[in-house]
Amino acid sequence: MTRKKSQQSNSNDVKKKGSSGKEEVFYGIPVSPGFVIGKAFKFENDIVPAIPSYDIKQSQVPLEIARFETALIATRKQILDIQKKISEAMGTEHAEIFNAHLLVIEDRVLIEEVIKILEKELKNIEHVFLKVSEKYGEIFSRINDEYLRERASDIKDVTKRVLSNLMGQAQKDLSQLDEEVIVVAHDISPSDTALMHRDNVIGFATDIGGPTSHTAIMARTLDIPAVVGLHDASKQIKSDVTVIIDGNRGTLIVNPSKQTLERYGKEKTRLELYEEELAQLRTLPAQTQDGYCINIAANIEMPEDVPSVMAHGAQGIGLYRTEFFYMNRRDLPTEDEHYEAYFNVAKKIYPNYVIIRTVDLGGDKFLSQLDVPQEMNPYLGWRAIRFCLAQTDFFKVQLRAILRASSLGNIKMMYPMISGIGEVRKANALLEEVKQELSREGISYDPDMEVGAMIEVPSAALTADIIAKEVDFFSVGTNDLIQYSMAVDRVNERIAYLYEPSHPAILRLIKYVVDIAHKENIWVGVCGEMASEPALALMLIGLGIDELSCSSVCIPELKRTIRSVSYSDIRHMADSIFNLTDPREILNKANELIREKVPGFLQL
């Protein structure tokens, strides 16, 4: 299904439409494409039960600790049961989501803090546990990293379950549904989705969450339209009203008017035809009408993403993010675990290529196993290649695994957040050291494996002429390049308007990098969000980019756009935008080409 981006709104961003005045449109974040019309089911399982607070005697402390341990054991059993159910229904990779829940109830630091406060304050265990868990949840919710910030919901989910067990209360769940509904809630936890009646839940809408929330992940896996980040929509909606979830535009429409229902009926027909057209492009190249080919690859986070890559017609994997391999576990992954994951991905995608990005830990993505001090500006601190070069034993485990997997012949590797030639030289020296170790051990690898540098930092872009002499390719990470060049925090809503991919400064940096690379006879790809937007993708092609890598679901639409235009038109458009100064004018120029050449585009 074609994705359409939508802007996040403020909590009061509610628009009323329709002649009757009863239709309401709530705007949120689209996280799973498609749309569905149905009956709303208001699910209220996110509310922590009323917790009593009372004093206890010193002699009662052992009893309270025993109650706490019993509740933790019961909670662990419930989570394992849920994990088993979701493994059988959706696969082990999705069941692993609940490893984070198990880590919470087995966290000795949290448990010991609860017992310490219990002994000090002499309050009942429910009150003490809620106090401690809320503190931990607040810490996670403030982290400036979307993936880790979403983990606050794991703590909240476990907290509710432990408290329910302490108080002998049964939790509500979605297993008793007996008709098709669209679930509307403040939040939907992983255990809620695991227990729900899948045939009867046809869409999700939640007040909170983002693209990396468990709700979003589950919705995409189940192919259910979903919108999150609707702020307070669940407070204003009652069960049984008719609603439309539009996972393309990020809207929730309540009490749709007759005109709206007719419009969506027509759109359903158009979308079905459009999907059929896109499906026919799966095996076709991304080739312009005058014969120019651009390579379209996919970004992945886990091996389980490969089927989607193949289904959507990618010509390779342009970005394999490996840091998620380290998340939600008690120990560091072994060399063999790394190797198995990389080898299996490369084997499944063969003969197409896989570009593995070495681990981009740091910022707020540090592991609990590593003793890392807090930093004032973690995104400008000890992260990515800087972290790996300081932890060489840690880094060599991954390098050995990548080289071993490269024996298939279709693996490339790149270093993240390179800021200068010194880092490239140190990383390459370490790579050469690992190669020599493997040779001595008689372990095969590809001696000609391509090694690239990510261009995400302005200093790397401006010294591309130096770096290009010592790598085989560049991959422009536009998300960070824009953030660092424009001094814009991507998760700060107050200055989100300054995050402009079509800003002349960004286009000039990319053009400089491309020209330098081609002069040194190396190729250049883009693996940031710019590659997923057709208008911006055409600009990148016009600037000379050789490869675009994006989320696999965006690939059919990109192919359709590219196959509808000529390369000469793209180059003419790209040349003309360098005479413009306003980012919006530049973007409009690319959209004009699409409106003129791509049939039906932007009309869905």
C-alpha positions as CSV (number, residue, x, y, z in Angstrom):
1,M,0.0,0.0,0.0
2,T,1.3,3.4,-0.9
3,R,2.5,5.4,2.1
4,K,1.7,9.1,2.5
5,K,3.5,11.2,5.0
6,S,1.6,13.4,7.4
7,Q,2.8,16.0,9.8
8,Q,2.4,15.5,13.5
9,S,-0.1,17.9,15.1
10,N,-0.5,19.6,18.4
11,S,-3.0,18.1,20.9
12,N,-5.6,20.5,19.8
13,D,-5.1,19.8,16.1
14,V,-8.7,18.4,15.5
15,K,-10.6,19.4,12.5
16,K,-14.4,19.2,12.2
17,K,-15.9,18.6,8.7
18,G,-19.1,17.7,7.1
19,S,-22.4,19.5,6.7
20,S,-23.8,17.8,9.8
21,G,-20.9,18.9,11.9
22,K,-20.6,15.4,13.4
23,E,-17.6,14.2,11.4
24,E,-14.3,14.7,13.2
25,V,-10.8,14.2,11.8
26,F,-7.8,13.5,14.2
27,Y,-4.3,13.8,12.8
28,G,-1.5,11.5,13.9
29,I,1.5,9.5,12.6
30,P,0.9,6.9,9.9
31,V,2.8,3.7,10.9
32,S,1.1,0.9,8.9
33,P,-0.4,1.7,5.4
34,G,-3.9,1.1,4.1
35,F,-7.2,2.2,5.3
36,V,-10.2,0.5,6.9
37,I,-13.8,1.4,7.8
38,G,-15.4,-0.2,10.8
39,K,-16.8,0.0,14.3
40,A,-14.6,1.6,17.1
41,F,-13.8,-0.5,20.2
42,K,-12.5,1.7,23.0
43,F,-9.9,-0.3,24.9
44,E,-8.9,1.0,28.3
45,N,-6.1,-1.2,29.6
46,D,-3.4,1.4,30.0
47,I,-4.7,2.7,33.3
48,V,-2.8,1.5,36.3
49,P,-5.3,0.3,38.9
50,A,-5.9,2.4,42.0
51,I,-3.1,1.5,44.4
52,P,-3.6,1.7,48.1
53,S,-0.9,3.3,50.3
54,Y,-0.6,2.3,53.9
55,D,2.0,1.9,56.7
56,I,3.4,-1.5,57.6
57,K,5.3,-2.7,60.7
58,Q,9.0,-3.7,60.5
59,S,7.9,-7.3,61.3
60,Q,5.7,-7.3,58.1
61,V,8.6,-6.5,55.7
62,P,9.5,-10.2,55.1
63,L,5.8,-10.9,54.2
64,E,5.7,-8.0,51.8
65,I,9.0,-9.2,50.1
66,A,7.5,-12.7,49.8
67,R,4.3,-11.2,48.2
68,F,6.5,-9.3,45.8
69,E,8.6,-12.4,44.8
70,T,5.4,-14.4,44.3
71,A,4.0,-11.6,42.0
72,L,7.2,-11.5,40.0
73,I,7.2,-15.3,39.5
74,A,3.5,-15.1,38.4
75,T,4.3,-12.2,36.0
76,R,7.2,-14.1,34.5
77,K,5.0,-17.1,33.8
78,Q,2.4,-14.9,32.2
79,I,5.0,-13.3,30.0
80,L,6.5,-16.6,28.9
81,D,3.0,-17.9,28.1
82,I,2.3,-14.8,25.9
83,Q,5.8,-15.2,24.3
84,K,4.9,-18.8,23.4
85,K,1.5,-17.7,21.9
86,I,3.1,-15.0,19.8
87,S,5.9,-17.2,18.7
88,E,3.4,-19.8,17.4
89,A,1.3,-17.1,15.7
90,M,3.9,-14.7,14.3
91,G,7.3,-16.2,14.6
92,T,10.1,-16.2,17.2
93,E,11.5,-12.8,16.0
94,H,8.3,-11.1,17.3
95,A,8.2,-13.1,20.4
96,E,11.7,-11.7,21.3
97,I,10.0,-8.4,21.9
98,F,9.0,-9.8,25.3
99,N,12.6,-10.3,26.2
100,A,12.6,-6.7,27.3
101,H,9.7,-7.5,29.7
102,L,11.6,-10.4,31.2
103,L,14.6,-8.2,31.7
104,V,12.5,-5.7,33.7
105,I,11.2,-8.3,36.2
106,E,14.6,-9.9,36.5
107,D,16.5,-6.6,36.9
108,R,18.4,-6.9,40.2
109,V,19.0,-3.1,40.4
110,L,15.2,-2.4,40.2
111,I,14.3,-5.3,42.6
112,E,16.9,-4.3,45.2
113,E,15.8,-0.6,45.0
114,V,12.2,-1.7,45.7
115,I,13.3,-3.8,48.7
116,K,15.6,-1.0,50.0
117,I,12.7,1.6,49.9
118,L,10.3,-0.9,51.4
119,E,12.6,-1.4,54.4
120,K,13.2,2.4,54.7
121,E,9.7,3.8,54.2
122,L,7.7,0.9,55.7
123,K,4.9,1.2,53.1
124,N,3.0,-1.6,51.4
125,I,4.8,-3.3,48.5
126,E,2.3,-2.2,45.8
127,H,2.9,1.5,46.7
128,V,6.7,1.0,46.7
129,F,6.9,-0.9,43.5
130,L,4.7,1.6,41.6
131,K,6.9,4.4,42.9
132,V,10.2,2.8,41.7
133,S,8.8,1.6,38.3
134,E,7.4,5.1,37.6
135,K,10.8,6.6,38.2
136,Y,12.4,4.2,35.7
137,G,9.6,4.8,33.2
138,E,10.1,8.5,33.4
139,I,13.9,8.1,32.8
140,F,13.3,6.2,29.6
141,S,10.6,8.5,28.4
142,R,13.0,11.4,28.5
143,I,15.7,9.7,26.5
144,N,16.5,11.5,23.2
145,D,16.3,8.3,21.1
146,E,13.0,7.2,19.7
147,Y,13.7,3.4,19.9
148,L,14.7,3.6,23.5
149,R,12.1,6.1,24.5
150,E,9.5,3.6,23.3
151,R,10.8,1.1,25.8
152,A,9.1,3.1,28.6
153,S,6.0,1.3,27.5
154,D,7.7,-2.0,28.3
155,I,8.1,-0.9,31.9
156,K,4.6,0.4,32.1
157,D,3.2,-2.9,30.7
158,V,5.2,-5.0,33.2
159,T,4.2,-2.7,36.1
160,K,0.5,-3.1,35.4
161,R,0.9,-6.9,35.3
162,V,2.9,-7.1,38.6
163,L,0.5,-4.8,40.3
164,S,-2.5,-6.8,39.1
165,N,-0.9,-10.0,40.5
166,L,-0.1,-8.3,43.8
167,M,-3.7,-7.2,44.1
168,G,-5.3,-10.4,42.8
169,Q,-6.9,-8.6,39.9
170,A,-7.4,-10.0,36.4
171,Q,-6.2,-7.8,33.5
172,K,-8.5,-6.9,30.6
173,D,-7.5,-8.3,27.2
174,L,-8.6,-8.4,23.6
175,S,-9.1,-12.1,23.4
176,Q,-12.9,-12.0,23.9
177,L,-13.8,-9.9,20.8
178,D,-16.5,-11.6,18.7
179,E,-16.8,-9.1,15.8
180,E,-14.6,-7.0,13.6
181,V,-13.5,-3.7,15.3
182,I,-11.0,-0.9,15.1
183,V,-9.2,-0.7,18.4
184,V,-8.9,2.8,19.8
185,A,-6.8,3.2,22.9
186,H,-4.3,5.5,24.7
187,D,-1.8,2.8,24.1
188,I,-1.7,-0.9,23.1
189,S,1.0,-3.0,24.8
190,P,2.7,-5.9,23.2
191,S,0.9,-8.3,25.5
192,D,-2.4,-6.7,24.5
193,T,-1.6,-7.5,20.8
194,A,-0.4,-11.0,21.7
195,L,-3.7,-11.8,23.3
196,M,-6.1,-10.1,20.9
197,H,-8.4,-12.0,18.5
198,R,-6.5,-11.3,15.3
199,D,-9.4,-12.0,12.9
200,N,-11.5,-9.4,14.6
201,V,-9.0,-6.5,15.0
202,I,-8.9,-4.7,11.6
203,G,-7.1,-1.5,12.6
204,F,-5.3,0.3,15.5
205,A,-5.5,3.9,16.6
206,T,-3.5,5.1,19.7
207,D,-2.9,8.4,21.4
208,I,0.8,7.8,21.9
209,G,3.6,5.9,20.1
210,G,5.8,6.3,17.1
211,P,7.1,4.3,14.1
212,T,9.3,2.1,16.3
213,S,6.6,1.5,19.0
214,H,5.5,-2.1,19.5
215,T,2.0,-1.2,18.3
216,A,3.5,0.0,15.0
217,I,5.7,-3.1,14.6
218,M,2.8,-5.4,15.3
219,A,0.5,-3.6,12.9
220,R,2.9,-3.7,10.1
221,T,3.6,-7.4,10.7
222,L,-0.1,-8.2,10.7
223,D,-0.7,-5.9,7.7
224,I,-3.3,-3.9,9.7
225,P,-3.7,-0.1,9.0
226,A,-2.6,1.9,12.0
227,V,-2.2,5.5,13.2
228,V,-0.4,6.5,16.4
229,G,0.4,9.8,18.1
230,L,-3.2,11.0,18.1
231,H,-2.7,12.7,21.4
232,D,-6.1,12.6,23.3
233,A,-8.3,11.1,20.6
234,S,-9.2,8.1,22.7
235,K,-10.8,10.4,25.3
236,Q,-13.1,11.8,22.7
237,I,-14.3,8.6,21.1
238,K,-16.9,6.1,22.3
239,S,-17.2,2.5,21.4
240,D,-19.5,1.5,18.5
241,V,-19.2,4.7,16.5
242,T,-18.1,4.3,12.9
243,V,-14.5,5.3,12.2
244,I,-12.0,5.3,9.4
245,I,-8.3,4.5,10.0
246,D,-6.2,5.9,7.2
247,G,-2.7,4.5,7.6
248,N,-1.5,6.3,4.5
249,R,-2.3,9.9,5.6
250,G,-2.2,9.4,9.4
251,T,-5.8,10.2,10.1
252,L,-8.6,8.9,12.2
253,I,-12.0,9.9,11.0
254,V,-14.9,9.6,13.4
255,N,-18.6,9.5,12.2
256,P,-17.6,9.9,8.5
257,S,-20.1,11.7,6.4
258,K,-21.8,10.2,3.4
259,Q,-19.5,12.2,1.1
260,T,-16.4,10.9,3.0
261,L,-17.6,7.3,2.8
262,E,-18.2,7.7,-1.0
263,R,-14.7,9.2,-1.4
264,Y,-13.1,6.3,0.4
265,G,-15.2,3.8,-1.6
266,K,-13.8,5.3,-4.8
267,E,-10.3,5.5,-3.4
268,K,-10.5,1.8,-2.5
269,T,-11.1,1.0,-6.2
270,R,-8.2,3.3,-7.3
271,L,-5.8,1.8,-4.7
272,E,-6.6,-1.7,-5.7
273,L,-5.8,-0.9,-9.3
274,Y,-2.7,1.0,-8.2
275,E,-1.5,-1.9,-6.1
276,E,-1.9,-4.2,-9.0
277,E,0.2,-1.9,-11.2
278,L,2.9,-1.6,-8.6
279,A,3.0,-5.4,-8.1
280,Q,3.9,-5.7,-11.8
281,L,7.0,-3.7,-11.3
282,R,8.6,-6.1,-8.8
283,T,10.9,-7.7,-11.2
284,L,11.5,-4.7,-13.4
285,P,14.5,-2.4,-13.1
286,A,14.3,1.2,-12.0
287,Q,15.0,2.5,-15.5
288,T,14.0,5.9,-16.9
289,Q,12.2,6.1,-20.2
290,D,15.5,7.0,-22.0
291,G,17.3,3.9,-20.6
292,Y,19.2,5.3,-17.5
293,C,19.2,2.8,-14.6
294,I,19.4,3.6,-10.9
295,N,19.9,0.9,-8.3
296,I,17.1,0.6,-5.7
297,A,18.0,-1.2,-2.5
298,A,16.3,-1.7,0.9
299,N,17.2,-0.8,4.4
300,I,16.8,-3.5,7.0
301,E,17.2,-3.8,10.8
302,M,16.8,-7.6,11.3
303,P,17.1,-10.7,9.2
304,E,13.4,-11.2,9.4
305,D,13.0,-8.1,7.2
306,V,14.4,-10.0,4.1
307,P,11.1,-11.5,2.8
308,S,9.7,-7.9,2.6
309,V,12.9,-6.8,0.7
310,M,12.4,-9.6,-1.9
311,A,8.6,-9.1,-2.1
312,H,9.0,-5.4,-3.0
313,G,11.6,-5.9,-5.7
314,A,14.7,-4.5,-4.1
315,Q,18.0,-5.0,-6.0
316,G,19.9,-5.5,-2.8
317,I,20.2,-4.3,0.8
318,G,21.8,-0.9,1.0
319,L,21.8,-0.6,4.7
320,Y,21.8,-3.4,7.3
321,R,21.6,-1.8,10.7
322,T,23.3,-4.0,13.1
323,E,22.9,-2.2,16.5
324,F,19.4,-3.8,17.0
325,F,21.3,-7.1,17.2
326,Y,22.6,-5.9,20.6
327,M,19.3,-4.7,22.1
328,N,17.0,-6.5,24.6
329,R,19.5,-9.1,25.8
330,R,21.6,-9.7,28.9
331,D,24.9,-10.4,27.1
332,L,26.8,-9.3,24.1
333,P,26.3,-11.3,20.9
334,T,29.0,-13.8,20.1
335,E,31.0,-13.9,16.9
336,D,29.1,-17.0,15.7
337,E,25.7,-15.3,16.4
338,H,26.9,-12.3,14.3
339,Y,28.1,-14.6,11.5
340,E,24.9,-16.7,11.4
341,A,22.8,-13.6,11.1
342,Y,24.9,-11.9,8.4
343,F,25.5,-15.2,6.4
344,N,21.8,-16.0,6.4
345,V,20.8,-12.6,5.1
346,A,23.5,-12.7,2.4
347,K,22.4,-16.2,1.4
348,K,18.8,-15.3,1.1
349,I,19.4,-12.2,-0.9
350,Y,22.1,-13.7,-3.2
351,P,23.2,-12.9,-5.8
352,N,22.1,-9.3,-4.8
353,Y,24.4,-7.5,-2.4
354,V,24.1,-6.7,1.3
355,I,25.8,-3.6,2.8
356,I,26.4,-4.2,6.5
357,R,26.9,-1.0,8.6
358,T,29.2,-1.6,11.5
359,V,27.5,-1.1,14.8
360,D,26.2,2.4,15.4
361,L,26.0,2.2,19.2
362,G,26.3,5.4,21.2
363,G,24.2,8.6,21.5
364,D,21.4,7.0,23.6
365,K,21.9,3.5,22.2
366,F,24.4,2.2,24.8
367,L,24.1,-1.2,26.2
368,S,23.5,-2.1,29.8
369,Q,26.4,-4.5,29.7
370,L,28.9,-1.7,29.0
371,D,29.9,0.8,31.6
372,V,29.6,4.1,29.7
373,P,29.5,7.5,31.4
374,Q,26.7,9.9,30.7
375,E,27.5,12.7,28.3
376,M,26.1,16.2,27.9
377,N,25.7,15.9,24.1
378,P,25.6,12.1,23.4
379,Y,24.8,12.6,19.7
380,L,28.1,14.6,19.4
381,G,29.9,12.3,21.7
382,W,31.4,8.8,22.0
383,R,29.4,6.8,19.5
384,A,29.5,4.8,16.3
385,I,33.0,4.5,14.8
386,R,34.5,6.5,17.7
387,F,33.1,4.0,20.2
388,C,34.2,1.0,18.1
389,L,37.8,2.3,17.7
390,A,38.0,2.8,21.4
391,Q,36.6,-0.7,22.1
392,T,38.7,-2.7,19.7
393,D,38.0,-6.1,21.2
394,F,34.3,-5.5,20.9
395,F,34.7,-4.2,17.3
396,K,36.9,-7.1,16.2
397,V,34.1,-9.6,17.1
398,Q,31.8,-7.9,14.5
399,L,34.6,-7.5,11.9
400,R,35.5,-11.1,12.1
401,A,31.9,-12.2,11.6
402,I,31.3,-9.9,8.7
403,L,34.5,-11.1,6.9
404,R,33.6,-14.7,7.5
405,A,30.1,-14.1,6.0
406,S,31.7,-12.3,3.1
407,S,32.9,-15.6,1.7
408,L,29.6,-15.7,-0.2
409,G,30.9,-12.8,-2.3
410,N,28.0,-10.4,-2.1
411,I,28.7,-8.6,1.2
412,K,30.0,-5.0,1.5
413,M,30.7,-3.1,4.7
414,M,30.6,0.5,5.7
415,Y,31.7,2.6,8.8
416,P,29.1,5.0,10.3
417,M,29.7,8.6,11.4
418,I,33.1,9.1,9.9
419,S,34.3,12.6,10.6
420,G,37.8,12.4,9.0
421,I,40.4,10.3,7.3
422,G,42.0,9.3,10.6
423,E,39.1,7.2,11.6
424,V,39.0,5.5,8.2
425,R,42.6,4.6,8.4
426,K,42.4,3.2,11.9
427,A,39.3,1.2,11.1
428,N,40.9,-0.2,7.9
429,A,44.1,-1.1,9.8
430,L,42.0,-3.0,12.3
431,L,40.1,-4.7,9.5
432,E,43.5,-5.7,7.9
433,E,44.6,-7.1,11.3
434,V,41.4,-9.2,11.4
435,K,42.0,-10.5,7.8
436,Q,45.5,-11.6,8.8
437,E,44.1,-13.5,11.8
438,L,41.5,-15.3,9.7
439,S,44.1,-16.2,7.1
440,R,46.4,-17.7,9.8
441,E,43.4,-19.7,11.1
442,G,42.5,-20.9,7.6
443,I,39.1,-19.3,7.6
444,S,37.9,-18.1,4.3
445,Y,36.6,-14.6,3.5
446,D,36.3,-12.3,0.5
447,P,39.7,-10.4,0.3
448,D,38.1,-8.0,-2.2
449,M,35.1,-7.1,0.0
450,E,34.1,-3.5,-0.7
451,V,34.5,-1.1,2.3
452,G,32.8,2.2,2.4
453,A,32.4,5.3,4.5
454,M,29.1,6.9,5.5
455,I,28.9,10.6,4.9
456,E,26.8,11.9,7.7
457,V,29.0,14.6,9.2
458,P,29.8,17.9,7.4
459,S,33.5,17.5,8.0
460,A,33.4,14.1,6.1
461,A,31.5,15.7,3.2
462,L,34.0,18.6,3.0
463,T,37.0,16.3,3.0
464,A,35.4,13.7,0.7
465,D,38.4,14.2,-1.7
466,I,40.7,12.8,1.0
467,I,38.5,10.0,2.2
468,A,37.6,8.8,-1.3
469,K,41.1,7.7,-1.9
470,E,40.9,5.1,0.8
471,V,37.4,3.6,0.5
472,D,35.4,1.8,-2.3
473,F,32.2,3.7,-2.0
474,F,30.3,6.4,-0.1
475,S,26.8,6.1,1.5
476,V,25.2,9.4,2.3
477,G,23.2,9.2,5.5
478,T,21.0,12.1,4.9
479,N,19.1,12.0,8.2
480,D,22.2,12.9,10.2
481,L,23.8,15.0,7.5
482,I,20.8,17.3,7.6
483,Q,20.6,17.3,11.4
484,Y,24.3,18.2,11.8
485,S,24.5,20.6,8.9
486,M,21.4,22.5,9.9
487,A,21.9,22.2,13.7
488,V,18.4,20.7,14.0
489,D,17.4,18.1,16.5
490,R,15.2,15.8,14.6
491,V,13.1,14.8,17.6
492,N,12.5,18.4,18.8
493,E,9.0,19.4,17.6
494,R,9.7,23.1,18.2
495,I,12.3,23.3,15.5
496,A,11.1,20.5,13.2
497,Y,10.2,23.1,10.5
498,L,14.0,23.7,10.1
499,Y,14.6,20.1,9.1
500,E,14.5,20.7,5.3
501,P,16.1,18.0,3.0
502,S,15.7,20.4,0.0
503,H,17.7,23.2,1.6
504,P,20.3,24.5,-0.8
505,A,23.1,23.7,1.7
506,I,22.2,20.0,1.8
507,L,21.9,19.7,-2.0
508,R,25.3,21.4,-2.5
509,L,27.0,19.1,0.0
510,I,25.6,16.0,-1.7
511,K,26.6,17.3,-5.1
512,Y,30.1,18.0,-3.9
513,V,30.4,14.5,-2.5
514,V,29.0,12.9,-5.7
515,D,31.4,14.8,-7.9
516,I,34.4,14.0,-5.8
517,A,33.4,10.3,-5.6
518,H,33.0,10.0,-9.4
519,K,36.3,11.7,-10.0
520,E,37.9,9.1,-7.8
521,N,36.0,6.3,-9.6
522,I,33.9,5.2,-6.6
523,W,30.1,5.0,-6.4
524,V,27.7,6.9,-4.1
525,G,24.5,5.7,-2.5
526,V,21.9,7.4,-0.2
527,C,20.4,5.4,2.6
528,G,18.5,8.2,4.5
529,E,14.8,9.2,4.4
530,M,15.5,11.4,1.3
531,A,15.7,8.2,-0.7
532,S,12.2,7.2,0.1
533,E,10.4,10.3,-1.1
534,P,9.9,10.3,-4.9
535,A,10.4,14.0,-5.4
536,L,13.6,14.1,-3.3
537,A,14.7,10.8,-4.9
538,L,14.5,12.4,-8.3
539,M,16.6,15.3,-7.1
540,L,19.2,12.8,-5.8
541,I,19.3,11.0,-9.2
542,G,19.7,14.4,-10.9
543,L,22.7,15.1,-8.6
544,G,24.4,11.9,-9.8
545,I,23.6,9.5,-7.0
546,D,24.2,5.9,-8.1
547,E,22.0,4.0,-5.6
548,L,19.0,4.7,-3.4
549,S,18.2,2.6,-0.4
550,C,15.0,3.0,1.6
551,S,12.3,1.1,3.4
552,S,11.2,-1.8,1.2
553,V,7.5,-0.7,1.1
554,C,8.6,2.5,-0.6
555,I,10.4,0.7,-3.5
556,P,7.4,0.0,-5.9
557,E,6.4,3.7,-5.8
558,L,9.9,4.8,-6.4
559,K,10.2,2.4,-9.4
560,R,7.0,3.7,-10.9
561,T,8.1,7.3,-10.6
562,I,11.5,6.6,-12.1
563,R,10.1,4.6,-15.0
564,S,7.7,7.4,-15.8
565,V,10.3,10.1,-16.5
566,S,13.4,10.5,-18.6
567,Y,16.9,11.0,-17.3
568,S,17.2,14.2,-19.4
569,D,14.1,15.6,-17.6
570,I,15.6,14.7,-14.2
571,R,18.9,16.4,-15.1
572,H,17.2,19.5,-16.4
573,M,15.2,19.7,-13.1
574,A,18.3,19.2,-11.0
575,D,20.2,21.9,-12.9
576,S,17.3,24.4,-12.5
577,I,17.0,23.9,-8.7
578,F,20.5,25.3,-8.2
579,N,19.2,28.7,-9.3
580,L,16.6,28.6,-6.5
581,T,17.1,29.7,-2.9
582,D,14.0,28.6,-1.1
583,P,13.7,25.0,0.0
584,R,10.0,25.0,-0.8
585,E,10.5,26.3,-4.3
586,I,13.1,23.6,-4.8
587,L,10.7,20.9,-3.7
588,N,7.9,22.3,-5.8
589,K,10.2,22.1,-8.8
590,A,10.6,18.3,-8.4
591,N,6.9,17.8,-7.7
592,E,6.1,19.7,-10.9
593,L,8.0,17.1,-12.8
594,I,6.1,14.3,-11.0
595,R,2.7,15.9,-11.6
596,E,3.6,16.3,-15.3
597,K,5.1,12.9,-16.0
598,V,3.8,10.4,-13.5
599,P,0.1,9.4,-14.2
600,G,-2.2,9.6,-11.2
601,F,0.6,10.4,-8.7
602,L,-0.5,12.5,-5.6
603,Q,-4.1,12.0,-6.6
604,L,-4.7,9.0,-4.2
